Amino acid sequence: MILNKEEREMAFEKLDNLRNEMLENLSEMEEIIKELAGENRMVFERAKAYWHTHVKNNLSADADSFLGSMINFESTFKELKEQYEEDNNDS
């Protein structure tokens, strides 16, 4: 499916909004896990140290830390955006 300029811009905005929603949900999940863990901080600390951090780093714009994936959301988003801009310059 080939998107026109307006559809592509809406798609980029939608992707960015979805990422932000996921980060908000992740923060909420962190708080809930912290509450459920109560005095058993180890459960919370393990979750935060492993999967929570990996998910956050792969969604965040500042995911260039050593924990970040080589291919994260931000790099994918930028690559698509650059391709879109190149396509627009060619037309």
Residue pairs with C-beta under 8 A, 6 or more apart in sequence:
3 11
5 88
8 84
12 77
12 80
12 81
12 84
15 77
16 77
19 59
19 73
19 77
22 55
22 59
23 56
23 59
23 60
26 52
26 55
26 56
26 59
29 52
30 47
30 48
30 52
33 43
33 44
33 47
33 48
34 44
36 43
37 43
37 44
53 67
54 67
54 69
57 63
57 65
57 67
57 68
57 69
57 72
58 68
58 69
58 72
58 73
59 72
59 73
60 72
60 73
60 74
61 74
63 69
63 72
63 73
63 74
